[in-house]
Amino acid sequence: MTFVIASPCVDVKDKACIEECPVDCIHEGERMLYIHPDECTDCGACEPVCPVEAIFFEDDTPQEQRHFNTVNAEFFSDLGTAGGAWKLGPIGRDHPIVAQLPPLGDVASPIASKP
């Protein structure tokens, strides 16, 4: 089991979760963040700091967001296990499902522009 990031993160990318993650398993895509399922240690540090409540324990993901369990896992299918997000830096792309979504957040919002 692992934690996953769902649609409330799309076009927001606050990154507070990245700062809290002790194992550096949260990677930055173009429009959202993704948790690497093989690197996540299920510590849960990321979940309470997410301002848009986009992070769920895999089994607790709301039914309407369950496809994001697969989205998070598939995002890493060609990246493998890097041993930390800092090694790869921002990925510059998203899972096809995320890439096809209409704009969902205000990318100019204070949350989205937080460093």
Sequence and secondary structure as in RCSB ss.txt:
>XXXX:A:sequence
MTFVIASPCVDVKDKACIEECPVDCIHEGERMLYIHPDECTDCGACEPVCPVEAIFFEDDTPQEQRHFNTVNAEF
FSDLGTAGGAWKLGPIGRDHPIVAQLPPLGDVASPIASKP
>XXXX:A:secstr
  EEE GGGTTT   HHHHH TT  EEE SSSEEE TTT     SSGGG TT  EEEGGGS GGGTHHHHHHHHH
TTTT   SSHHHH   S   HHHHTS   S TTSTTTT  
